[in-house]
Amino acid sequence: MLNPAGTFKALGEPVRLRLFALLSACGEQCVCHLTDALELPQSTVSRHLGVLRHAGLVSTRRDGKWMYYQLAEQVPVELTVLLQRVEQLETQQDMQRLQRSRGC
């Protein structure tokens, strides 16, 4: 079960909110594609994904040298629906870059 305060604290940072939105909309993604979508260094994206993972919001899977992230099973559907309704220009641009990079 997720800790509500920890969940909202983790999502209170704009980059982590953007990452959550991308994973919510497109499912499992390689960190390299998330890096391209957010136009941020891999180390920054990985650090923020680590915070989301520590909060129980994302899970990981390794395939060779690549790390893949997806929303954790225990994330309530209501939370994803709520955050999908919050349309931000920046999140839409992230989605477009992800679609060009990998296809969503």
C-alpha positions as CSV (number, residue, x, y, z in Angstrom):
1,M,0.0,0.0,0.0
2,L,1.3,3.4,-0.9
3,N,1.9,6.1,1.7
4,P,-0.2,9.1,0.6
5,A,2.2,11.7,1.9
6,G,5.2,10.0,0.3
7,T,3.3,9.6,-2.9
8,F,2.4,13.3,-3.2
9,K,5.9,14.3,-2.0
10,A,7.4,12.2,-4.8
11,L,5.0,13.6,-7.4
12,G,5.5,17.2,-6.1
13,E,8.6,17.7,-8.2
14,P,7.8,18.7,-11.9
15,V,10.3,16.2,-13.5
16,R,8.9,13.3,-11.5
17,L,5.4,14.3,-12.4
18,R,6.3,14.4,-16.1
19,L,7.9,11.0,-15.8
20,F,4.8,9.6,-14.1
21,A,2.6,11.0,-16.8
22,L,4.7,9.5,-19.6
23,L,4.7,6.0,-17.9
24,S,1.0,6.3,-17.2
25,A,0.2,7.1,-20.8
26,C,2.7,4.9,-22.6
27,G,3.5,2.0,-20.3
28,E,7.0,0.5,-19.8
29,Q,9.8,2.6,-21.2
30,C,13.6,2.4,-21.4
31,V,15.3,5.1,-19.4
32,C,17.0,6.1,-22.7
33,H,13.7,7.0,-24.3
34,L,12.6,8.9,-21.2
35,T,15.8,10.8,-21.3
36,D,15.1,11.8,-25.0
37,A,11.5,12.7,-24.2
38,L,12.4,15.0,-21.3
39,E,15.6,16.4,-22.9
40,L,17.4,15.9,-19.6
41,P,20.7,14.1,-18.8
42,Q,20.4,10.3,-18.1
43,S,21.7,10.8,-14.6
44,T,19.0,13.3,-13.8
45,V,16.2,11.1,-15.2
46,S,17.6,8.1,-13.4
47,R,17.8,9.9,-10.0
48,H,14.1,11.0,-10.3
49,L,13.0,7.6,-11.3
50,G,14.8,6.3,-8.2
51,V,12.7,8.6,-6.1
52,L,9.6,7.3,-7.8
53,R,10.7,3.7,-7.3
54,H,11.5,4.4,-3.6
55,A,8.0,5.8,-3.1
56,G,6.5,2.7,-4.6
57,L,5.2,4.4,-7.8
58,V,7.3,2.6,-10.4
59,S,8.9,-0.8,-10.8
60,T,11.9,-1.8,-12.9
61,R,13.1,-4.5,-15.2
62,R,16.6,-5.0,-16.5
63,D,17.3,-6.3,-20.0
64,G,21.0,-6.5,-20.6
65,K,22.4,-3.1,-20.0
66,W,19.1,-1.3,-20.3
67,M,16.8,-0.5,-17.4
68,Y,13.0,-0.3,-18.1
69,Y,10.5,1.5,-15.9
70,Q,6.7,1.1,-15.6
71,L,4.1,2.1,-13.1
72,A,4.0,-0.2,-10.1
73,E,1.0,-2.5,-9.9
74,Q,-0.1,-1.0,-6.6
75,V,-0.6,2.5,-8.1
76,P,-4.3,3.3,-7.8
77,V,-6.1,3.8,-11.1
78,E,-7.8,6.8,-9.6
79,L,-4.3,8.5,-9.2
80,T,-3.4,7.9,-12.9
81,V,-6.8,9.1,-14.1
82,L,-6.5,12.3,-12.0
83,L,-3.0,13.0,-13.2
84,Q,-3.9,12.3,-16.9
85,R,-6.6,15.0,-16.6
86,V,-4.0,17.6,-15.7
87,E,-3.0,18.6,-19.1
88,Q,0.2,20.7,-19.3
89,L,1.9,21.9,-22.4
90,E,5.2,20.6,-21.2
91,T,3.8,17.1,-20.7
92,Q,2.2,17.1,-24.2
93,Q,5.6,18.1,-25.7
94,D,7.3,15.2,-23.7
95,M,4.7,12.8,-25.2
96,Q,5.4,14.0,-28.7
97,R,9.2,13.6,-28.2
98,L,8.6,10.1,-26.8
99,Q,6.4,9.1,-29.7
100,R,9.1,10.3,-32.2
101,S,11.8,8.5,-30.2
102,R,10.1,5.1,-29.6
103,G,6.5,5.2,-30.4
104,C,3.9,5.2,-27.7
